[in-house]
Amino acid sequence: EEEEKENNKNKESKKTKEVIVQRGKGREELKKKYLEGDSQTPRPFESLKDFFSRTGDHWARAAYEVTQRTGKALRKDGFELAQDRFNELRPELEVLEQELELEKQEKL
């Protein structure tokens, strides 16, 4: 009976370690995607306004390819594309932001 309890503890410990490793891998993948990502990817803690300020030229070019509009209409179309991208990635960014906050607290 004692041996069985010890085996169960070892199994639980192994599962816990696996979860921690998987969490770490997921964290690293998110960091790579959002911290080293391309110009069409929002950064952690970046507002939509800041994201569009940084990437507006890209979104204007993308909008122009589709609409052929210019001026304010083009800027509006570009903003809508940026907003769609921002909202699409927001759930993943929120997870990464929480992870980064935890890391920051762990270092304190």
C-alpha positions as a Markdown table, in Angstrom:
| # | Residue | x | y | z |
|---|---|---|---|---|
| 1 | Glu | 0.0 | 0.0 | 0.0 |
| 2 | Glu | 2.8 | 2.4 | 0.8 |
| 3 | Glu | 4.5 | 1.5 | -2.4 |
| 4 | Glu | 1.3 | 2.3 | -4.3 |
| 5 | Lys | 1.0 | 5.7 | -2.6 |
| 6 | Glu | 4.6 | 6.5 | -3.5 |
| 7 | Asn | 4.0 | 5.5 | -7.2 |
| 8 | Asn | 0.9 | 7.8 | -7.3 |
| 9 | Lys | 2.9 | 10.7 | -5.9 |
| 10 | Asn | 5.6 | 10.1 | -8.5 |
| 11 | Lys | 3.0 | 10.0 | -11.3 |
| 12 | Glu | 1.4 | 13.3 | -10.0 |
| 13 | Ser | 4.8 | 14.9 | -9.7 |
| 14 | Lys | 5.7 | 13.9 | -13.3 |
| 15 | Lys | 2.3 | 15.2 | -14.6 |
| 16 | Thr | 2.9 | 18.5 | -12.8 |
| 17 | Lys | 6.4 | 18.8 | -14.3 |
| 18 | Glu | 4.9 | 18.1 | -17.8 |
| 19 | Val | 2.3 | 20.8 | -17.3 |
| 20 | Ile | 5.0 | 23.3 | -16.2 |
| 21 | Val | 7.1 | 22.4 | -19.3 |
| 22 | Gln | 4.2 | 22.8 | -21.6 |
| 23 | Arg | 3.2 | 26.1 | -20.1 |
| 24 | Gly | 6.8 | 27.3 | -20.5 |
| 25 | Lys | 6.8 | 26.2 | -24.2 |
| 26 | Gly | 3.6 | 28.0 | -24.8 |
| 27 | Arg | 4.9 | 31.1 | -23.1 |
| 28 | Glu | 8.0 | 31.1 | -25.2 |
| 29 | Glu | 6.0 | 30.7 | -28.4 |
| 30 | Leu | 3.8 | 33.6 | -27.5 |
| 31 | Lys | 6.8 | 35.7 | -26.6 |
| 32 | Lys | 8.4 | 34.9 | -29.9 |
| 33 | Lys | 5.2 | 35.7 | -31.8 |
| 34 | Tyr | 4.5 | 39.0 | -30.1 |
| 35 | Leu | 7.8 | 40.3 | -29.0 |
| 36 | Glu | 9.8 | 39.4 | -32.1 |
| 37 | Gly | 6.8 | 39.5 | -34.5 |
| 38 | Asp | 6.4 | 41.3 | -37.7 |
| 39 | Ser | 5.0 | 44.8 | -38.1 |
| 40 | Gln | 1.4 | 43.6 | -38.5 |
| 41 | Thr | 1.4 | 42.1 | -35.0 |
| 42 | Pro | 0.4 | 44.1 | -31.9 |
| 43 | Arg | 2.9 | 44.1 | -29.0 |
| 44 | Pro | 2.0 | 43.2 | -25.4 |
| 45 | Phe | 0.5 | 46.2 | -23.6 |
| 46 | Glu | 0.2 | 48.1 | -26.9 |
| 47 | Ser | -3.1 | 50.0 | -27.4 |
| 48 | Leu | -5.0 | 50.0 | -30.7 |
| 49 | Lys | -4.0 | 53.6 | -31.2 |
| 50 | Asp | -0.3 | 52.9 | -30.7 |
| 51 | Phe | -0.5 | 49.8 | -32.9 |
| 52 | Phe | -2.1 | 51.8 | -35.7 |
| 53 | Ser | 0.4 | 54.6 | -35.3 |
| 54 | Arg | 3.3 | 52.1 | -35.6 |
| 55 | Thr | 1.8 | 50.1 | -38.5 |
| 56 | Gly | -0.6 | 52.5 | -40.3 |
| 57 | Asp | 1.5 | 52.5 | -43.5 |
| 58 | His | 1.2 | 48.8 | -43.9 |
| 59 | Trp | -2.6 | 48.8 | -43.3 |
| 60 | Ala | -3.1 | 51.7 | -45.8 |
| 61 | Arg | -1.2 | 49.8 | -48.5 |
| 62 | Ala | -3.3 | 46.7 | -47.8 |
| 63 | Ala | -6.5 | 48.7 | -47.9 |
| 64 | Tyr | -5.5 | 50.5 | -51.1 |
| 65 | Glu | -4.9 | 47.1 | -52.9 |
| 66 | Val | -8.5 | 46.2 | -52.2 |
| 67 | Thr | -10.4 | 49.5 | -52.4 |
| 68 | Gln | -8.3 | 51.8 | -54.5 |
| 69 | Arg | -9.6 | 54.6 | -52.3 |
| 70 | Thr | -7.4 | 57.5 | -51.2 |
| 71 | Gly | -7.2 | 60.2 | -48.5 |
| 72 | Lys | -9.3 | 60.0 | -45.4 |
| 73 | Ala | -11.3 | 57.1 | -46.8 |
| 74 | Leu | -8.1 | 55.1 | -47.3 |
| 75 | Arg | -6.9 | 55.9 | -43.7 |
| 76 | Lys | -10.3 | 54.8 | -42.4 |
| 77 | Asp | -10.1 | 51.5 | -44.3 |
| 78 | Gly | -6.6 | 51.0 | -43.1 |
| 79 | Phe | -7.6 | 51.6 | -39.5 |
| 80 | Glu | -10.5 | 49.1 | -39.8 |
| 81 | Leu | -8.0 | 46.4 | -41.1 |
| 82 | Ala | -5.6 | 47.2 | -38.2 |
| 83 | Gln | -8.5 | 47.0 | -35.7 |
| 84 | Asp | -9.6 | 43.7 | -37.1 |
| 85 | Arg | -6.1 | 42.3 | -36.7 |
| 86 | Phe | -5.7 | 43.8 | -33.2 |
| 87 | Asn | -9.1 | 42.3 | -32.1 |
| 88 | Glu | -8.2 | 38.9 | -33.7 |
| 89 | Leu | -5.0 | 38.6 | -31.7 |
| 90 | Arg | -6.2 | 40.3 | -28.5 |
| 91 | Pro | -7.1 | 37.1 | -26.6 |
| 92 | Glu | -3.6 | 35.6 | -27.1 |
| 93 | Leu | -2.0 | 39.0 | -26.2 |
| 94 | Glu | -4.0 | 39.1 | -22.9 |
| 95 | Val | -2.6 | 35.6 | -22.0 |
| 96 | Leu | 0.9 | 36.8 | -22.8 |
| 97 | Glu | 0.4 | 40.0 | -20.8 |
| 98 | Gln | -0.7 | 38.0 | -17.8 |
| 99 | Glu | 2.4 | 35.8 | -18.1 |
| 100 | Leu | 4.7 | 38.7 | -18.4 |
| 101 | Glu | 3.1 | 40.3 | -15.3 |
| 102 | Leu | 3.6 | 37.1 | -13.4 |
| 103 | Glu | 7.3 | 36.9 | -14.5 |
| 104 | Lys | 7.7 | 40.5 | -13.4 |
| 105 | Gln | 6.2 | 39.7 | -9.9 |
| 106 | Glu | 8.3 | 36.6 | -9.6 |
| 107 | Lys | 11.5 | 38.7 | -10.1 |
| 108 | Leu | 10.5 | 41.1 | -7.3 |
